[in-house]
Amino acid sequence: MAEHLLEVEHLKQYFPVRDGWFSTKPLKAVDDVSFSIDPGETLGLVGESGCGKTTVGRSILRLYEPTDGVVRFEGEEVNSRNIHQLRRKMQMVFQDPYSSLNPRMTVEDIIGEPLDVHHLYQGRGERRDKILELMGLVGLNAEHATRYAHEFSGGQRQRIGIARALAVNPKFIVCDEPVSALDVSIQAQVINMFEELQEKLGVAYLFIAHDLLVVRHISKNIAVMYLGHMVETAEANELMDHPIHPYTESLLSAVPIPDPKIARQKKRIMLEGNVPSPLNMPTGCPFRTRCNYATDRCAEACPELTDRGNGHKVACWNR
């Protein structure tokens, strides 16, 4: 029996970009990322836009063929030969509820498509019953089954996408910023629904998001990415209360505080310079060009994640 549900080891995802008439150079979207997720748990993955969060999720599910590295699910290595069978256990909820649903299909057909692909019913009656059960699970009514995606709000569309992901009874779901396109009032409803589904079904999540408060609420552990690299991982409260990496400190300093008095006393850490291009990465640590603690050693080699106690891992030479 595998110790972890999902294990990712030294995952790399490089995309060739044309650099002249006959030459290309690699865009390093994900560079040597490793982590694990246990059954029924949530790992929150945070970082600024373009840091490689979504690429990690898509590479795990083989929507992108990884350049290098190993992904294991329940101890079995995920590859192109077994991914079709493993997709019954691993699913994805996409970021944009407006473009991830087929506008020519009814809700019943959208949710029923995974059932059709994997032959998970005996007759039309059983198919219909399963679809209605899934709709009820995510808070949709039976009369919605014959309607089309454009007839729904953003929050309802995301519920349809979640029901589609749940159709094959997965053990693991990649949630790719599932609430970022929704109104704040709807975000809370969808987040609560994710938690209820996890409690009821025991499903594990890789929860990708920008909002650190949302990630802290839903996640057991949090991992921080910068320019394709994992720079810090820890238990959620430990990372939020005691950040070590300078980039994590900067991210947390930008989190809004509802109390004006506390907010005025809080010091915002402003990063200098621009984010380097993943086509022309700096040598050594990818964060060194914007870091106040950078030394000559930072330019020589990229630091590895090292345990600073209680599973709190940081990739930094000087902190």
Secondary structure, DSSP 8 states (H G I E B T S, - for coil): --SSSEEEEEEEEEEEEE-SSS-EEEEEEEEEEEEEE-TT-EEEEE--TTSSHHHHHHHHTTSS--SEEEEEETTEE--TTTHHHHTTTEEEE-S-TTTSS-TTSBHHHHHHHHHHHTT--SSHHHHHHHHHHHHHHTT--GGGGGSBGGGS-HHHHHHHHHHHHHTT--SEEEEESTTTTS-HHHHHHHHHHHHHHHHHH--EEEEE-S-HHHHHHH-SEEEEEETTEEEEEEEHHHHHHS--SHHHHHHHHTS--S-HHHHHHS------S----TTS--SS-TTGGG-TT--HHHHH-----EE-STT-EE--S--
